[in-house]
Amino acid sequence: MANAVIAAEIQGERLELETQPGLFSPEHVDRGTLAMLSVVEFRPGMRVMDLGCGCGVVGILAARKCGAGNVVMSDVDPSAVEVARRNAVRNGVEGVNCVVSDGFRSVAEAGFDLILSNPPYQTDFSVAKAFVEKGFNRLKIGGRMLMVTKRRDWYRNKLAAIFGGVRVREIDGYFVFEAEKRQSAYANAVHRRRGNA
């Protein structure tokens, strides 16, 4: 399969996205991603991170709604970041910051209003664990992390332990998780300190 261009209309924005073999969901916008985007409200000026951006659909939509300079897209795969960068140009949001990064390792920014991720499905959850824990630290107070997966229990429990609560919605066969940062320390750390007091 050669590089292809897929078209999608999401939240009233028409996007054209180049994809290539080896990238996540190369033939259409993933249904899980669409499920997550169906509950996100982007507002102008919001600072947004697309964590594990693939071809860039989430970050490009965020850039259209929030302003390109407010959005960071990252992926561990350099070819995904290159495709996302080209897609940002193709969709008129070339000011998006596209970073090759293993999770947050090479991302300098913090203070995000939203971190959005469709994490890789792995059996040991190590990537997802790092996404949740490090993502919490990169959000501002009142900022939210949204994730979409096919698995419910591990993500619900992990997000609740770190954030102190999580909202779970089942949409089109996927679970969409939304957790808000309400304090600067992990919720389970706060509970442990209170227990020792």
BAZA-218707 format. One record per residue: residue in three letters; x, y, z of N, C-alpha, C in turn. Coordinates in pm, whole numbers, padded with zeros to 5 digits, always signed. Layout:
<rs>
ALAXYZXYZXYZ
...
</rs>
This chain:
<rs>
MET+00085-00119+00000+00000+00000+00000+00089+00125+00000
ALA+00061+00215-00091+00137+00341-00098+00075+00443-00004
ASN+00144+00558+00008+00084+00667+00085-00052+00701+00027
ALA-00146+00733+00114-00281+00765+00071-00323+00895+00139
VAL-00429+00956+00087-00487+01074+00152-00630+01038+00187
ILE-00663+01057+00314-00800+01033+00358-00863+01166+00398
ALA-00992+01177+00377-01065+01299+00412-01159+01267+00527
ALA-01174+01363+00616-01266+01345+00729-01324+01480+00766
GLU-01448+01478+00811-01507+01599+00867-01535+01571+01015
ILE-01470+01647+01103-01481+01626+01246-01507+01762+01312
GLN-01608+01768+01394-01646+01892+01462-01657+02009+01363
GLY-01712+01980+01246-01733+02085+01146-01608+02126+01069
GLU-01496+02061+01095-01371+02092+01024-01342+01982+00923
ARG-01319+02023+00799-01285+01925+00695-01133+01911+00690
LEU-01085+01790+00712-00942+01762+00716-00904+01668+00602
GLU-00785+01692+00546-00724+01600+00450-00596+01550+00511
LEU-00581+01420+00523-00470+01362+00597-00396+01259+00513
GLU-00268+01283+00494-00182+01184+00431-00155+01073+00532
THR-00159+00950+00487-00121+00837+00572-00022+00751+00496
GLN+00037+00656+00565+00128+00563+00497+00126+00430+00570
PRO+00165+00324+00500+00169+00192+00564+00259+00197+00688
GLY+00217+00126+00791+00297+00122+00914+00250+00221+01018
LEU+00179+00326+00976+00121+00419+01073-00010+00361+01126
PHE-00051+00409+01243-00176+00364+01302-00293+00402+01212
SER-00383+00307+01187-00507+00328+01111-00482+00404+00980
PRO-00406+00341+00885-00365+00414+00765-00475+00433+00659
GLU-00590+00367+00674-00691+00374+00568-00810+00463+00602
HIS-00824+00500+00730-00937+00584+00773-00904+00637+00911
VAL-00977+00741+00953-00960+00790+01090-01017+00683+01183
ASP-00937+00644+01281-00973+00537+01374-01103+00570+01448
ARG-01190+00469+01464-01317+00491+01532-01299+00530+01678
GLY-01196+00478+01743-01169+00517+01881-01133+00665+01891
THR-01050+00711+01799-01014+00853+01796-01138+00939+01774
LEU-01225+00896+01683-01350+00971+01660-01438+00970+01784
ALA-01441+00857+01856-01519+00850+01980-01466+00952+02082
MET-01334+00959+02097-01275+01054+02191-01305+01197+02148
LEU-01289+01225+02019-01312+01362+01970-01460+01402+01980
SER-01549+01305+01988-01692+01338+01997-01728+01402+02131
VAL-01640+01389+02232-01672+01446+02364-01579+01562+02402
VAL-01485+01596+02316-01389+01702+02348-01444+01837+02302
GLU-01435+01936+02389-01469+02072+02349-01340+02154+02346
PHE-01297+02188+02225-01180+02275+02208-01226+02420+02209
ARG-01149+02505+02277-01181+02649+02277-01057+02727+02237
PRO-01074+02842+02172-00960+02923+02130-00867+02951+02248
GLY-00737+02937+02224-00637+02967+02326-00602+02850+02417
MET-00679+02742+02412-00643+02624+02492-00508+02570+02449
ARG-00429+02523+02545-00302+02456+02515-00328+02306+02515
VAL-00295+02243+02403-00335+02103+02380-00214+02021+02339
MET-00206+01897+02391-00106+01802+02347-00174+01679+02289
ASP-00130+01641+02170-00171+01517+02103-00058+01418+02127
LEU-00077+01328+02222+00027+01236+02269+00015+01104+02194
GLY+00116+01074+02110+00108+00959+02022+00025+00996+01900
CYS+00072+01098+01828-00012+01168+01730-00040+01090+01602
GLY+00041+00989+01570+00019+00922+01442+00025+01023+01329
CYS-00074+01018+01240-00073+01111+01124-00117+01252+01163
GLY-00165+01271+01288-00189+01407+01336-00333+01453+01343
VAL-00429+01363+01327-00568+01408+01318-00612+01487+01442
VAL-00577+01440+01562-00623+01507+01685-00558+01645+01698
GLY-00426+01649+01681-00354+01775+01695-00393+01878+01591
ILE-00418+01833+01469-00455+01926+01362-00595+01982+01388
LEU-00688+01897+01432-00821+01948+01468-00808+02048+01583
ALA-00727+02015+01684-00708+02106+01798-00649+02238+01751
ALA-00553+02232+01659-00490+02354+01608-00590+02441+01533
ARG-00680+02379+01458-00784+02455+01388-00874+02529+01488
LYS-00900+02465+01602-00994+02521+01700-00926+02614+01801
CYS-00801+02584+01837-00735+02652+01950-00622+02745+01907
GLY-00578+02732+01782-00462+02808+01733-00340+02718+01727
ALA-00272+02720+01612-00162+02627+01588-00050+02640+01691
GLY-00022+02762+01736+00087+02783+01830+00059+02727+01970
ASN-00064+02683+01994-00101+02628+02125-00097+02476+02130
VAL-00053+02412+02021-00065+02266+02010+00071+02200+01991
VAL+00091+02091+02065+00208+02005+02051+00160+01867+02007
MET+00223+01814+01902+00197+01676+01859+00326+01598+01877
SER+00316+01480+01942+00437+01400+01960+00408+01254+01928
ASP+00513+01186+01884+00505+01042+01859+00646+00986+01869
VAL+00657+00861+01911+00787+00796+01920+00841+00760+01781
ASP+00753+00752+01683+00789+00710+01547+00823+00834+01462
PRO+00949+00848+01421+00986+00966+01341+00906+00979+01212
SER+00870+00868+01149+00793+00878+01024+00652+00931+01052
ALA+00594+00895+01166+00463+00950+01202+00472+01100+01221
VAL+00576+01146+01290+00591+01290+01314+00611+01364+01183
GLU+00686+01306+01091+00707+01370+00960+00575+01380+00883
VAL+00495+01273+00885+00364+01276+00818+00273+01377+00887
ALA+00273+01380+01021+00190+01477+01095+00231+01620+01060
ARG+00361+01643+01047+00411+01777+01011+00360+01816+00871
ARG+00368+01723+00777+00318+01752+00641+00167+01775+00644
ASN+00096+01698+00726-00050+01716+00736-00087+01849+00799
ALA-00006+01896+00893-00031+02028+00951-00022+02135+00843
VAL+00079+02127+00759+00093+02222+00648-00025+02209+00552
ARG-00059+02086+00517-00169+02058+00423-00300+02118+00473
ASN-00318+02122+00606-00443+02168+00665-00435+02310+00722
GLY-00327+02383+00687-00318+02524+00720-00284+02556+00864
VAL-00221+02461+00934-00183+02485+01075-00035+02451+01095
GLU+00049+02503+01006+00191+02466+01009+00264+02512+01135
GLY+00202+02597+01217+00266+02644+01341+00263+02543+01455
VAL+00201+02427+01434+00197+02323+01537+00340+02274+01565
ASN+00371+02250+01692+00501+02196+01729+00495+02044+01721
CYS+00570+01984+01627+00572+01839+01607+00705+01785+01660
VAL+00699+01690+01753+00818+01644+01825+00827+01492+01820
VAL+00945+01441+01784+00972+01298+01802+01006+01278+01949
SER+00925+01199+02019+00944+01184+02163+00889+01052+02211
ASP+00962+00988+02299+00915+00870+02370+00832+00921+02488
GLY+00701+00921+02471+00614+00983+02571+00643+01131+02579
PHE+00674+01180+02700+00700+01322+02721+00849+01355+02721
ARG+00935+01255+02700+01078+01271+02723+01140+01391+02650
SER+01100+01415+02526+01159+01525+02448+01065+01644+02434
VAL+00960+01647+02514+00863+01757+02511+00895+01854+02624
ALA+00923+01978+02590+00960+02077+02691+00839+02142+02756
GLU+00729+02150+02684+00613+02226+02730+00541+02159+02845
ALA+00474+02242+02925+00387+02195+03033+00272+02295+03044
GLY+00184+02275+03142+00072+02367+03160-00038+02350+03058
PHE-00058+02226+03012-00160+02200+02910-00301+02203+02970
ASP-00395+02252+02890-00537+02243+02925-00591+02104+02895
LEU-00542+02044+02786-00589+01912+02743-00470+01829+02696
ILE-00467+01704+02738-00377+01604+02678-00467+01492+02629
LEU-00454+01462+02500-00540+01363+02436-00454+01249+02385
SER-00498+01125+02407-00418+01012+02363-00506+00890+02333
ASN-00469+00824+02225-00522+00692+02191-00400+00600+02206
PRO-00372+00553+02329-00243+00489+02355-00230+00354+02287
PRO-00107+00309+02266-00086+00177+02207-00137+00069+02302
TYR-00199-00033+02245-00249-00143+02328-00134-00240+02352
GLN-00084-00242+02474+00023-00334+02509-00016-00406+02636
THR+00030-00529+02647-00016-00612+02758+00042-00569+02892
ASP+00161-00509+02894+00220-00475+03023+00182-00334+03072
PHE+00114-00255+02990+00065-00122+03027+00176-00022+03062
SER+00303-00053+03033+00411+00038+03075+00401+00172+03003
VAL+00367+00171+02874+00354+00297+02800+00237+00377+02855
ALA+00124+00310+02873+00005+00379+02924+00030+00434+03065
LYS+00100+00359+03148+00131+00404+03285+00212+00534+03281
ALA+00313+00536+03193+00395+00658+03180+00312+00773+03125
PHE+00226+00746+03027+00141+00851+02970+00056+00914+03080
VAL-00007+00833+03166-00097+00885+03269-00018+00962+03375
GLU+00089+00901+03426+00164+00964+03535+00234+01092+03489
LYS+00304+01085+03376+00375+01203+03326+00276+01307+03273
GLY+00165+01260+03215+00063+01352+03166+00004+01435+03278
PHE-00022+01373+03392-00072+01447+03508+00020+01565+03540
ASN+00150+01539+03538+00248+01644+03573+00253+01756+03470
ARG+00212+01729+03346+00219+01830+03240+00091+01911+03227
LEU-00014+01872+03297-00139+01948+03293-00136+02062+03394
LYS-00206+02170+03362-00227+02275+03463-00340+02229+03555
ILE-00353+02293+03670-00467+02264+03758-00594+02297+03680
GLY-00687+02204+03678-00809+02221+03599-00796+02163+03459
GLY-00673+02126+03420-00651+02062+03291-00704+01919+03292
ARG-00729+01866+03173-00790+01732+03164-00711+01643+03070
MET-00708+01516+03105-00651+01413+03018-00766+01329+02966
LEU-00767+01308+02833-00864+01218+02772-00789+01108+02700
MET-00835+00986+02722-00775+00869+02657-00888+00783+02604
VAL-00859+00709+02498-00957+00615+02445-00888+00480+02426
THR-00955+00374+02473-00901+00239+02460-01016+00140+02446
LYS-00981+00015+02420-01078-00095+02419-01087-00160+02557
ARG-00995-00123+02647-00992-00184+02780-01041-00082+02882
ARG-01122-00129+02977-01179-00035+03073-01109-00037+03208
ASP-01099-00153+03270-01067-00158+03413-00931-00099+03447
TRP-00825-00140+03376-00691-00090+03411-00686+00062+03399
TYR-00737+00116+03290-00731+00262+03268-00818+00336+03370
ARG-00936+00284+03396-01023+00349+03495-00953+00354+03631
ASN-00895+00241+03672-00829+00235+03803-00705+00323+03809
LYS-00625+00323+03703-00501+00401+03702-00533+00551+03703
LEU-00622+00593+03617-00657+00735+03612-00719+00781+03743
ALA-00804+00698+03802-00866+00735+03930-00761+00745+04040
ALA-00663+00654+04040-00558+00656+04143-00473+00782+04132
ILE-00443+00825+04010-00356+00942+03991-00434+01072+04002
PHE-00550+01078+03941-00626+01204+03935-00729+01219+04047
GLY-00764+01109+04114-00865+01117+04219-01006+01094+04169
GLY-01020+01064+04042-01151+01036+03984-01138+01033+03832
VAL-01233+00968+03768-01232+00961+03621-01375+00939+03573
ARG-01408+01002+03462-01536+00978+03397-01512+00881+03282
VAL-01595+00778+03272-01581+00677+03166-01708+00678+03083
ARG-01691+00692+02952-01805+00682+02860-01778+00567+02763
GLU-01880+00490+02733-01867+00386+02631-01930+00438+02504
ILE-01848+00449+02398-01893+00506+02271-01845+00417+02158
ASP-01937+00363+02081-01904+00288+01960-01805+00173+01989
GLY-01822+00108+02102-01736-00006+02134-01603+00030+02199
TYR-01582+00159+02227-01459+00207+02291-01492+00269+02425
PHE-01392+00276+02511-01405+00347+02638-01328+00477+02629
VAL-01398+00587+02655-01335+00719+02656-01326+00764+02802
PHE-01204+00792+02845-01176+00830+02983-01144+00979+02989
GLU-01197+01046+03089-01168+01188+03107-01140+01212+03255
ALA-01021+01265+03285-00981+01290+03423-00929+01433+03435
GLU-00968+01500+03542-00929+01640+03564-00826+01649+03675
LYS-00723+01731+03652-00620+01755+03755-00673+01858+03853
ARG-00693+01816+03978-00751+01905+04079-00649+01950+04182
GLN-00537+01881+04192-00431+01920+04286-00296+01887+04225
SER-00191+01940+04284-00059+01927+04222+00005+01790+04245
ALA-00041+01715+04346+00016+01583+04375-00080+01474+04328
TYR-00024+01357+04296-00109+01243+04263-00208+01219+04376
ALA-00330+01182+04341-00434+01159+04442-00392+01050+04540
ASN-00332+00941+04491-00295+00832+04582-00184+00876+04677
ALA-00097+00968+04635+00007+01021+04723-00056+01108+04832
VAL-00157+01186+04796-00227+01270+04894-00293+01181+04999
HIS-00359+01073+04953-00425+00982+05047-00324+00916+05139
ARG-00209+00876+05085-00106+00813+05169-00057+00910+05275
ARG-00034+01036+05236+00013+01136+05335-00091+01158+05444
ARG-00217+01165+05402-00324+01185+05502-00331+01067+05597
GLY-00311+00947+05543-00315+00827+05626-00203+00823+05728
ASN-00088+00886+05694+00026+00885+05785+00022+01000+05884
ALA-00066+01095+05862-00068+01215+05949-00123+01183+06086
</rs>
